[in-house]
Amino acid sequence: MFLIHGGKQLHGTIDVTSGKNSPVALLMGSLVIKGKVRLEDMSRVEDVERVLELLESIGVSYAWETEKIVVLDTSKPLTLESIDRQACRKLRISLLLFGALCARERSYKLYKSGGCKLGNRSIFPHAHSLEKFGIRIISKTRWYEVVTRKLAAAHVVMYESGDTATENVILAAVLAPGTTTITFASANYMVQDLCHMLVAAGARIEGIGTTTLTITGVKRLHDVSFAVSPDPVDAMAWISLAVTTQSPLTIRHCPIQFLELELEKLSVMGQKYRLGKKRKAKNGKTDLVDVTIRPSTLSALPDKLYGRPFPGLNIDNVSLFVPLLTQAKGRTLVHDWCYENRALYYLELQKLGAKVTLLDPHRVFIEGPTPLIGNELICPNAIRPAMALLIAMIAAKGTSVLRNTYPIERAYEDLVGRLTHIGVSIQRVDARPDSIVF
């Protein structure tokens, strides 16, 4: 658990990491390459470690070349019968095996996955789209039976523009004979990263960054080295922390293409910030800038805040707006429509003194500005609401205890070290400290 002494202004600079969404997609996507895959600028977050355990259990070997570079060898025959069941259950991203394995495995069993507790999360968009390539997914009580007939290109209209579902279709298409068209695809950052890595390995993909992709199947992909892009949701967490605590922080290496609308919303609220010089990420694809946040007086947005598939305010960033909205004058309606239960987690901020009113399972009113006061809470089993709660605790005056911090560490690397670097008084403790006064 974390012990936090909050209510202080922070200072300095923080570097954006690659988070979890792109790294785990690239790791799973390495299976279609069937060779050596070298990934640079990887985050050492819990979900990355779990995916590596999963891949190792089926015959993939890997080694950390440096702290941030991992090299995988996916060329050996796979042993799906020995798959790590626990890793499957913890990782919703294990669903990417559907697309990643369709060209190399005729049939196998995949144990059902878990991930964040956000209500019903159907695999229908995956199964419906992949069936068009000749991939049949049969749901049993504890696992899926996956059978691939003759793999062939297809025209796929995405039933749902989900990131993982789109990635699954891309992975199936790159080795499927013929030309595949995908419409209503997700164009989110992790999807683009996956496409760029596959192209670097010899895939033929047109329309990257749009909602229509044209993929011409190739016979095989070759070894590849690719640098992961910095993660915009990681960046938004630090932006939210700076805004909520009214701190002069510089967040370095922000992927600006995926944060422009978030910054525009903040600008409308009265937030002052400065953008540094634009440059390319190490992979030559993503535009990066440094964002310097200045202490500002905020007003509530004139209309509701909601997320949508890219291009739009990132669905994961909706949660990260919640703590800063508690410090804005007026009332903001947050419509978190995408997941059934995520808005319920925002009620936890009431225990810190925030004025949060639940209207229904998807909508809350947040009223501010409200002084936040420390308390002891249990971390929600959902990454972004958990990070939002931690941000509010850092802004809250007094002492806070956050228990069960694993959900945050699934996606945010070296939290205690990075937070300490910018002046947060936080420490990890193994048991309840004595003499905490709330």
Backbone torsions as a table, in degrees:
resi	resn	phi	psi	omega
1	MET	NA	163.9	179.8
2	PHE	-106.7	137.0	171.6
3	LEU	-109.1	121.8	-171.7
4	ILE	-125.3	130.7	169.9
5	HIS	-107.6	103.7	-168.2
6	GLY	-101.1	-168.7	177.0
7	GLY	83.4	16.0	-177.8
8	LYS	-107.9	150.5	172.8
9	GLN	-78.0	139.0	-177.2
10	LEU	-102.0	172.8	-175.1
11	HIS	-160.0	160.5	173.4
12	GLY	104.9	-154.1	-177.4
13	THR	-128.7	152.3	177.2
14	ILE	-137.0	137.8	-179.6
15	ASP	-96.2	134.9	176.2
16	VAL	-75.4	137.1	176.5
17	THR	-103.1	-178.2	179.8
18	SER	-83.9	2.2	174.3
19	GLY	59.9	-138.3	-179.6
20	LYS	-123.8	-32.1	-167.1
21	ASN	-66.2	-46.5	175.6
22	SER	-69.6	-48.2	-178.9
23	PRO	-54.6	-44.6	-177.1
24	VAL	-70.8	-33.8	176.6
25	ALA	-65.7	-40.6	179.6
26	LEU	-68.3	-38.9	177.8
27	LEU	-61.8	-47.6	179.2
28	MET	-66.4	-38.1	179.6
29	GLY	-66.5	-19.5	179.8
30	SER	-60.8	-21.5	-177.9
31	LEU	-65.8	-26.2	179.5
32	VAL	-78.7	-16.2	-176.5
33	ILE	-81.2	-33.0	176.9
34	LYS	53.2	58.5	-178.4
35	GLY	-173.9	-145.9	179.5
36	LYS	-100.9	130.6	-178.8
37	VAL	-125.3	121.5	-179.5
38	ARG	-112.2	119.2	-176.6
39	LEU	-115.6	122.2	-179.9
40	GLU	-99.9	159.8	177.6
41	ASP	58.6	40.0	178.0
42	MET	-80.5	143.4	171.9
43	SER	-83.8	144.4	175.9
44	ARG	-98.7	57.8	179.5
45	VAL	-91.5	167.5	-175.0
46	GLU	-60.7	-41.0	-178.3
47	ASP	-65.1	-34.1	175.5
48	VAL	-63.5	-44.9	179.5
49	GLU	-62.9	-38.8	179.7
50	ARG	-67.6	-39.7	178.6
51	VAL	-64.3	-40.9	177.8
52	LEU	-62.5	-38.7	175.6
53	GLU	-62.3	-41.8	179.1
54	LEU	-62.2	-47.7	-178.8
55	LEU	-64.7	-40.6	179.5
56	GLU	-62.2	-34.9	-177.5
57	SER	-67.3	-20.7	-179.9
58	ILE	-105.7	9.8	172.5
59	GLY	109.7	7.0	176.1
60	VAL	-87.4	131.4	175.5
61	SER	-101.6	149.8	180.0
62	TYR	-151.1	160.1	175.8
63	ALA	-151.1	144.0	175.0
64	TRP	-84.5	111.4	178.3
65	GLU	-69.1	-41.5	171.7
66	THR	-139.5	-174.8	178.7
67	GLU	-60.0	-26.5	-174.1
68	LYS	-119.2	3.0	-177.9
69	ILE	-122.5	122.6	177.2
70	VAL	-116.8	140.2	179.0
71	VAL	-119.4	126.3	-178.6
72	LEU	-113.9	147.1	171.5
73	ASP	-118.5	107.2	-176.5
74	THR	-105.2	17.4	-172.0
75	SER	-82.6	-20.5	-174.6
76	LYS	-77.1	156.9	174.8
77	PRO	-56.5	141.0	-176.8
78	LEU	-91.5	151.1	179.9
79	THR	-119.0	78.0	-176.0
80	LEU	-63.9	-25.2	-179.8
81	GLU	-67.1	-17.8	-179.3
82	SER	-103.7	17.7	-176.2
83	ILE	-59.0	141.7	-179.3
84	ASP	-71.1	104.1	-175.9
85	ARG	-64.0	-39.9	-178.3
86	GLN	-64.8	-40.9	177.8
87	ALA	-63.1	-40.6	176.8
88	CYS	-58.2	-46.2	-175.4
89	ARG	-66.4	-28.8	-179.1
90	LYS	-83.0	-19.5	-167.3
91	LEU	-120.8	111.1	173.7
92	ARG	-66.7	-26.8	-179.2
93	ILE	-65.3	-13.2	175.7
94	SER	-61.1	-17.9	175.5
95	LEU	-60.5	-21.7	178.8
96	LEU	-65.9	-12.4	174.0
97	LEU	-61.8	-27.5	178.1
98	PHE	-53.6	-52.5	-178.5
99	GLY	-81.6	-35.7	-174.5
100	ALA	-69.1	-27.0	-174.6
101	LEU	-102.8	-5.1	-169.4
102	CYS	-64.4	-24.8	-179.5
103	ALA	-89.7	-9.2	-176.0
104	ARG	-125.2	-9.1	179.8
105	GLU	-133.1	125.2	-179.5
106	ARG	-72.7	-42.6	-178.5
107	SER	-153.4	146.6	178.1
108	TYR	-166.0	173.4	180.0
109	LYS	-114.7	130.5	176.9
110	LEU	-120.3	122.6	-178.9
111	TYR	-72.6	145.0	-173.7
112	LYS	-66.4	148.8	-169.6
113	SER	-104.0	167.9	179.2
114	GLY	-117.3	-106.6	-176.5
115	GLY	95.0	-156.3	-179.2
116	CYS	-64.6	144.3	176.7
117	LYS	-87.2	95.2	-174.4
118	LEU	-129.3	28.5	-178.7
119	GLY	87.8	-166.8	-177.6
120	ASN	-66.1	125.9	178.9
121	ARG	-129.1	92.5	-172.8
122	SER	-71.6	149.9	172.1
123	ILE	-94.4	5.2	-177.3
124	PHE	-53.8	-44.3	179.1
125	PRO	-58.2	-32.7	177.0
126	HIS	-70.3	-54.6	-174.7
127	ALA	-63.1	-41.9	-178.5
128	HIS	-61.5	-43.6	-178.7
129	SER	-72.9	-43.3	-175.8
130	LEU	-70.8	-24.8	177.8
131	GLU	-59.6	-27.8	-178.9
132	LYS	-70.1	-19.1	176.4
133	PHE	-90.2	-6.8	-175.7
134	GLY	100.1	18.0	-179.0
135	ILE	-104.1	121.2	-179.5
136	ARG	-108.5	127.4	-179.1
137	ILE	-117.8	115.8	-177.3
138	ILE	-109.5	121.6	-177.5
139	SER	-84.9	121.6	172.0
140	LYS	-105.1	-175.5	-176.1
141	THR	-62.5	-45.3	-174.5
142	ARG	-117.1	-6.2	-176.3
143	TRP	-151.1	172.9	171.7
144	TYR	-110.6	136.9	169.3
145	GLU	-95.5	124.4	-175.3
146	VAL	-116.4	124.5	-179.7
147	VAL	-129.8	128.4	178.3
148	THR	-110.9	120.6	171.2
149	ARG	-81.9	-156.5	-179.4
150	LYS	-65.5	117.6	-176.2
151	LEU	-71.9	130.6	-179.2
152	ALA	-146.1	152.5	178.7
153	ALA	-62.6	162.4	-176.6
154	ALA	-153.9	163.8	166.9
155	HIS	-98.5	120.1	-173.6
156	VAL	-119.8	119.6	168.6
157	VAL	-96.6	114.0	-176.7
158	MET	-63.7	117.4	177.4
159	TYR	-58.0	-35.5	178.0
160	GLU	-141.5	134.5	-176.1
161	SER	-81.5	51.2	-178.9
162	GLY	-79.8	150.7	-178.8
163	ASP	-64.8	-53.3	-175.7
164	THR	-68.1	-38.3	177.9
165	ALA	-62.7	-42.3	177.7
166	THR	-63.9	-42.2	178.2
167	GLU	-60.4	-39.3	178.6
168	ASN	-61.0	-44.5	-179.4
169	VAL	-65.9	-40.7	177.6
170	ILE	-60.4	-45.9	-178.5
171	LEU	-63.8	-36.6	176.8
172	ALA	-68.8	-35.6	-172.0
173	ALA	-76.5	-31.2	-170.2
174	VAL	-65.0	-24.3	178.9
175	LEU	-113.8	5.1	179.8
176	ALA	-82.8	125.2	180.0
177	PRO	-57.6	135.5	-179.5
178	GLY	103.0	-169.9	-177.4
179	THR	-113.3	123.8	178.8
180	THR	-102.1	137.2	169.8
181	THR	-115.5	135.4	178.8
182	ILE	-121.8	119.1	177.4
183	THR	-111.1	156.6	-175.6
184	PHE	58.4	34.0	178.0
185	ALA	-76.0	153.7	167.9
186	SER	-69.7	137.8	174.9
187	ALA	-112.4	23.0	-175.4
188	ASN	-66.1	167.3	-170.8
189	TYR	-59.6	-40.8	-178.2
190	MET	-71.2	-29.5	175.5
191	VAL	-68.4	-42.6	178.1
192	GLN	-64.4	-42.1	177.8
193	ASP	-59.0	-44.7	179.1
194	LEU	-61.3	-44.7	179.0
195	CYS	-60.6	-44.9	-178.6
196	HIS	-64.0	-39.3	177.4
197	MET	-64.4	-43.4	-178.9
198	LEU	-65.2	-39.3	176.7
199	VAL	-62.9	-41.7	177.6
200	ALA	-62.2	-24.0	178.6
201	ALA	-92.0	2.2	176.4
202	GLY	110.5	1.7	177.6
203	ALA	-70.7	156.0	179.3
204	ARG	-114.5	98.5	-175.8
205	ILE	-127.2	125.5	176.7
206	GLU	-115.5	146.9	177.1
207	GLY	92.5	16.7	-179.9
208	ILE	-58.9	131.0	-177.9
209	GLY	95.1	-2.7	176.5
210	THR	-116.4	176.7	-180.0
211	THR	-92.4	4.1	175.0
212	THR	-125.4	118.9	-179.6
213	LEU	-114.3	139.5	172.8
214	THR	-118.0	120.7	-174.6
215	ILE	-124.1	120.7	175.6
216	THR	-98.5	120.2	-175.9
217	GLY	-65.5	141.5	175.7
218	VAL	-116.1	164.2	-177.4
219	LYS	-73.4	-36.3	179.3
220	ARG	-158.4	160.7	175.5
221	LEU	-109.9	157.3	-177.4
222	HIS	-111.1	171.4	179.6
223	ASP	-54.0	150.2	-174.4
224	VAL	-147.7	150.0	169.8
225	SER	-123.5	130.4	-174.4
226	PHE	-146.1	140.2	177.4
227	ALA	-100.0	126.6	-178.7
228	VAL	-71.8	142.8	178.4
229	SER	-75.9	149.8	170.2
230	PRO	-59.4	148.2	-171.0
231	ASP	-93.1	124.8	-178.7
232	PRO	-67.6	-25.8	178.7
233	VAL	-77.2	-32.9	170.2
234	ASP	-61.8	-45.0	179.1
235	ALA	-60.3	-43.2	-176.6
236	MET	-65.6	-31.0	177.2
237	ALA	-61.2	-42.3	-178.9
238	TRP	-74.8	-33.6	174.4
239	ILE	-63.7	-46.1	178.8
240	SER	-60.9	-41.9	178.8
241	LEU	-61.8	-44.4	179.8
242	ALA	-62.6	-43.8	-178.4
243	VAL	-67.8	-45.4	-176.3
244	THR	-64.7	-37.2	-178.7
245	THR	-92.6	1.9	-177.1
246	GLN	50.7	56.9	-175.0
247	SER	-116.4	141.6	176.2
248	PRO	-81.6	85.2	-177.4
249	LEU	-111.8	145.8	171.4
250	THR	-109.8	122.2	179.0
251	ILE	-103.4	115.4	-172.1
252	ARG	-96.3	146.4	175.5
253	HIS	69.0	46.7	177.7
254	CYS	-84.6	128.2	176.8
255	PRO	-75.0	92.4	-165.1
256	ILE	-63.2	-32.2	-179.8
257	GLN	-57.1	-30.7	-175.5
258	PHE	-101.8	12.5	180.0
259	LEU	-132.4	-0.4	-174.8
260	GLU	-60.0	-43.7	-177.8
261	LEU	-70.6	-38.4	176.5
262	GLU	-58.2	-45.1	179.7
263	LEU	-68.0	-34.4	177.3
264	GLU	-65.9	-40.8	175.8
265	LYS	-60.1	-44.4	178.6
266	LEU	-62.9	-39.2	178.6
267	SER	-61.3	-42.4	177.6
268	VAL	-61.7	-32.2	178.9
269	MET	-76.9	-9.1	179.4
270	GLY	104.4	5.4	-178.9
271	GLN	-73.5	132.8	177.4
272	LYS	-99.0	136.4	177.8
273	TYR	-155.7	164.2	178.8
274	ARG	-130.2	137.7	178.0
275	LEU	-101.3	134.0	176.4
276	GLY	-81.5	-172.9	-177.5
277	LYS	-69.5	136.4	179.9
278	LYS	-77.2	139.7	174.8
279	ARG	-149.3	170.0	-179.1
280	LYS	-88.1	147.7	171.4
281	ALA	-68.1	169.9	-177.1
282	LYS	-58.3	-29.3	-179.5
283	ASN	-80.3	-2.8	177.4
284	GLY	76.1	8.3	-174.8
285	LYS	-113.1	-40.2	-170.9
286	THR	-98.2	133.1	176.4
287	ASP	-82.0	130.5	-179.1
288	LEU	-119.4	147.7	170.9
289	VAL	-141.3	161.6	168.9
290	ASP	-95.1	136.5	179.9
291	VAL	-114.5	120.6	176.8
292	THR	-104.7	117.8	-179.9
293	ILE	-91.2	134.5	177.5
294	ARG	-112.4	142.1	176.6
295	PRO	-54.1	131.1	-174.2
296	SER	-144.8	161.9	173.9
297	THR	-98.4	123.7	-172.8
298	LEU	-103.2	148.0	170.2
299	SER	-120.3	151.5	-179.4
300	ALA	-61.7	152.3	176.3
301	LEU	-64.1	147.4	-179.3
302	PRO	-75.0	-11.9	177.6
303	ASP	-141.6	-176.7	-173.4
304	LYS	-72.2	155.2	174.4
305	LEU	-103.5	128.9	179.3
306	TYR	-152.1	157.1	177.8
307	GLY	-101.6	168.5	175.8
308	ARG	-162.2	162.7	176.7
309	PRO	-57.7	150.2	179.8
310	PHE	-61.0	137.2	3.3
311	PRO	-83.0	125.9	-179.8
312	GLY	173.6	176.3	176.7
313	LEU	-65.5	123.4	-173.3
314	ASN	-56.6	132.4	-178.0
315	ILE	-57.8	-36.6	177.7
316	ASP	-69.5	-25.5	-177.5
317	ASN	-80.5	-11.7	176.7
318	VAL	-57.1	-47.4	-180.0
319	SER	-59.4	-36.3	-174.9
320	LEU	-76.8	-12.1	171.4
321	PHE	-79.1	-24.4	-171.6
322	VAL	-58.1	-48.9	-178.6
323	PRO	-63.6	-38.1	-178.6
324	LEU	-72.3	-26.5	177.4
325	LEU	-67.6	-24.1	176.7
326	THR	-67.2	-15.5	-178.2
327	GLN	-106.5	7.8	179.8
328	ALA	-100.1	138.1	-178.9
329	LYS	-71.6	123.2	179.4
330	GLY	113.5	-168.1	-175.6
331	ARG	-121.3	131.7	-179.7
332	THR	-117.2	134.8	173.5
333	LEU	-92.6	120.7	176.2
334	VAL	-104.8	121.0	179.8
335	HIS	-110.9	97.5	-178.7
336	ASP	-98.1	76.9	-169.2
337	TRP	-77.7	-21.4	-165.8
338	CYS	-70.7	-40.6	-177.0
339	TYR	-114.6	142.9	-172.1
340	GLU	-64.0	-37.7	-169.5
341	ASN	-114.9	0.0	-169.5
342	ARG	-66.5	-35.4	-179.4
343	ALA	-62.5	-25.7	179.6
344	LEU	-63.9	-31.3	-179.5
345	TYR	-65.6	-24.7	-178.0
346	TYR	-66.5	-20.3	177.6
347	LEU	-64.3	-21.2	178.1
348	GLU	-60.1	-26.7	-179.9
349	LEU	-68.0	-17.8	175.1
350	GLN	-59.7	-32.8	-178.1
351	LYS	-70.7	-12.0	174.2
352	LEU	-101.6	2.4	178.5
353	GLY	102.2	-0.6	-179.4
354	ALA	-71.2	149.8	177.2
355	LYS	-96.9	95.7	-178.2
356	VAL	-122.2	123.2	-179.3
357	THR	-116.4	120.5	179.6
358	LEU	-83.1	124.3	178.5
359	LEU	-94.4	-38.4	176.4
360	ASP	-165.4	179.8	-174.9
361	PRO	-61.5	-8.4	-177.8
362	HIS	-117.8	-12.9	-171.1
363	ARG	-130.6	137.4	174.4
364	VAL	-134.9	149.6	165.9
365	PHE	-95.4	135.9	173.4
366	ILE	-122.1	125.4	-174.8
367	GLU	-117.3	138.5	-178.7
368	GLY	-150.6	-176.1	-2.2
369	PRO	-78.4	142.9	-176.2
370	THR	-127.1	127.2	174.3
371	PRO	-66.8	134.1	179.2
372	LEU	-100.6	139.7	-176.1
373	ILE	-124.4	139.0	-177.3
374	GLY	-60.7	153.3	178.8
375	ASN	-161.1	175.4	176.2
376	GLU	-105.4	125.1	-175.5
377	LEU	-137.6	161.1	174.5
378	ILE	-102.0	133.1	-176.8
379	CYS	-63.8	129.5	175.4
380	PRO	-60.9	149.9	178.8
381	ASN	-86.3	56.2	178.0
382	ALA	-157.4	128.7	-167.0
383	ILE	-60.3	-55.5	-171.9
384	ARG	-70.9	-42.8	172.6
385	PRO	-60.6	-33.2	177.9
386	ALA	-65.3	-43.1	178.6
387	MET	-66.3	-37.5	177.4
388	ALA	-60.6	-40.8	179.4
389	LEU	-66.2	-40.6	177.8
390	LEU	-63.0	-41.6	177.9
391	ILE	-59.5	-44.3	179.2
392	ALA	-64.2	-37.0	178.6
393	MET	-66.2	-37.9	178.3
394	ILE	-66.0	-33.7	178.2
395	ALA	-78.3	-21.8	-175.0
396	ALA	-74.5	137.9	176.7
397	LYS	-72.3	141.0	178.8
398	GLY	96.7	-162.1	-173.8
399	THR	-103.2	136.5	175.4
400	SER	-127.6	150.8	172.5
401	VAL	-124.8	127.5	177.0
402	LEU	-115.8	114.9	-178.6
403	ARG	-94.0	160.4	176.1
404	ASN	56.8	61.6	-173.1
405	THR	-83.8	0.9	-178.4
406	TYR	-54.0	-41.6	-179.1
407	PRO	-56.6	-36.5	178.8
408	ILE	-70.5	-41.3	-175.5
409	GLU	-72.6	-8.3	172.0
410	ARG	-63.7	-26.3	-172.4
411	ALA	-130.4	-18.5	-176.1
412	TYR	-113.6	119.0	-170.7
413	GLU	-82.0	137.7	172.3
414	ASP	45.0	53.7	-173.8
415	LEU	-59.4	-49.2	-176.6
416	VAL	-61.2	-45.2	-179.9
417	GLY	-63.5	-43.9	-178.8
418	ARG	-68.8	-39.7	179.4
419	LEU	-69.0	-41.3	177.7
420	THR	-60.3	-36.9	-178.7
421	HIS	-59.1	-30.0	-178.5
422	ILE	-104.4	12.7	171.7
423	GLY	102.4	6.8	177.1
424	VAL	-76.9	134.2	174.7
425	SER	-88.9	96.0	-175.6
426	ILE	-143.9	142.6	175.5
427	GLN	-145.6	152.4	175.8
428	ARG	-91.7	130.6	178.1
429	VAL	-129.1	150.9	-175.1
430	ASP	-90.1	-22.5	-179.1
431	ALA	-139.1	167.9	-179.4
432	ARG	-63.3	122.5	179.3
433	PRO	-68.3	148.9	174.3
434	ASP	-77.8	156.4	171.4
435	SER	58.6	37.7	169.3
436	ILE	-85.1	129.2	179.7
437	VAL	-113.5	125.3	179.2
438	PHE	-103.6	NA	NA
